[in-house]
Amino acid sequence: LQKELLKYKQEARNLQGIKDALQQRLLQQDASVLQLKQELLRANMDKEELHNQNVDLQKKVEERNRLLAEYKKELCQKDRHLQQHQSKLDEMLRQLSEASYQQVDLERELEHKEALLAHCMKREAEE
């Protein structure tokens, strides 16, 4: 009975050691699980923050696209106005050129008439 008792005590000590080792391992696993949960929570918070930043960036992109569309529309309007003014300017330059040619013709005619007048006056003075 003594031998059996010693054998069972030894077995109980071995089992207690195994139990203690398993409890220690369980504590380590619990700590690891807790650490993983914390990392998961941080990752989810980072993910949410990135999502919010993405939403903000999308809003900014949409706003910039809207402004770009407005600027393009304004630019098209200004181009049309510029083309209209360019057409008017071209027409005025054409009219100015025609007027200049007419002025040159009138000046030649005036010179010719002045020459004729001078010739007539000279002839009349001689008579």
C-alpha positions in Angstrom: 0.0 0.0 0.0 2.9 2.3 0.8 4.4 1.8 -2.6 1.0 2.3 -4.3 0.5 5.5 -2.2 3.9 6.8 -3.2 3.2 5.9 -6.8 -0.2 7.7 -6.7 1.4 10.7 -4.9 4.1 10.8 -7.6 1.4 10.5 -10.3 -0.6 13.3 -8.5 2.5 15.5 -8.5 3.1 14.8 -12.1 -0.5 15.5 -12.9 -0.3 18.7 -10.8 2.8 19.7 -12.8 1.0 19.0 -16.0 -2.0 21.0 -14.7 0.2 23.9 -13.7 2.0 23.9 -17.1 -1.4 23.7 -18.8 -2.7 26.6 -16.7 0.4 28.6 -17.5 0.0 27.8 -21.2 -3.7 28.8 -20.9 -2.7 32.1 -19.3 -0.2 32.8 -22.1 -2.9 31.9 -24.7 -5.3 34.2 -22.9 -2.7 37.0 -23.0 -2.1 36.3 -26.7 -5.8 36.4 -27.4 -6.2 39.7 -25.5 -3.2 41.1 -27.4 -4.8 40.0 -30.7 -8.1 41.5 -29.7 -6.3 44.8 -29.0 -4.5 44.6 -32.3 -7.8 43.9 -34.1 -9.5 46.8 -32.3 -6.6 49.1 -33.4 -6.8 47.7 -36.9 -10.5 48.4 -37.0 -10.0 51.9 -35.7 -7.3 52.5 -38.3 -9.6 51.1 -41.0 -12.4 53.4 -39.9 -10.1 56.3 -39.8 -8.9 55.5 -43.3 -12.5 55.1 -44.5 -13.3 58.5 -43.1 -10.3 60.0 -44.8 -11.3 58.3 -48.0 -14.8 59.8 -47.7 -13.3 63.3 -47.1 -11.0 62.9 -50.0 -13.9 61.8 -52.2 -15.8 64.9 -51.2 -12.8 67.1 -52.0 -12.4 65.4 -55.4 -16.1 65.9 -56.1 -15.9 69.6 -55.1 -12.8 70.1 -57.2 -14.5 68.4 -60.2 -17.5 70.6 -59.8 -15.2 73.7 -59.7 -13.3 72.4 -62.7 -16.6 72.0 -64.6 -17.6 75.6 -63.6 -14.2 76.9 -64.7 -14.4 75.0 -68.0 -17.9 76.5 -68.6 -16.7 80.0 -67.8 -13.7 79.5 -70.1 -16.0 78.4 -72.9 -18.1 81.5 -72.4 -15.0 83.7 -72.4 -13.7 82.0 -75.5 -17.1 82.7 -77.2 -16.9 86.3 -76.1 -13.3 86.5 -77.3 -14.3 85.1 -80.7 -17.1 87.6 -81.0 -14.8 90.5 -80.1 -12.2 89.1 -82.5 -14.8 89.0 -85.3 -15.9 92.6 -84.5 -12.3 93.7 -84.4 -11.6 92.0 -87.8 -14.6 93.7 -89.2 -13.5 97.1 -87.9 -10.0 96.6 -89.2 -11.5 95.7 -92.6 -13.6 98.9 -92.5 -10.6 100.9 -91.4 -8.6 99.5 -94.2 -11.4 100.4 -96.7 -11.6 103.9 -95.2 -7.9 104.2 -95.5 -8.0 103.3 -99.2 -10.9 105.7 -99.7 -8.9 108.4 -97.9 -5.9 107.7 -100.2 -8.1 107.9 -103.2 -9.7 111.1 -102.0 -6.3 112.6 -101.2 -5.1 111.8 -104.8 -8.3 113.2 -106.2 -7.8 116.4 -104.1 -4.2 116.7 -105.2 -5.3 116.3 -108.8 -8.0 118.9 -108.4 -5.6 121.2 -106.7 -3.2 120.8 -109.5 -6.0 121.5 -112.0 -7.1 124.5 -110.0 -3.5 125.8 -109.8 -3.2 125.2 -113.6 -6.4 127.0 -114.2 -5.4 129.9 -111.9 -2.1 130.1 -113.6 -3.7 130.2 -117.0 -6.2 132.8 -115.8 -3.4 134.9 -114.4 -1.6 134.7 -117.8 -4.8 135.8 -119.6 
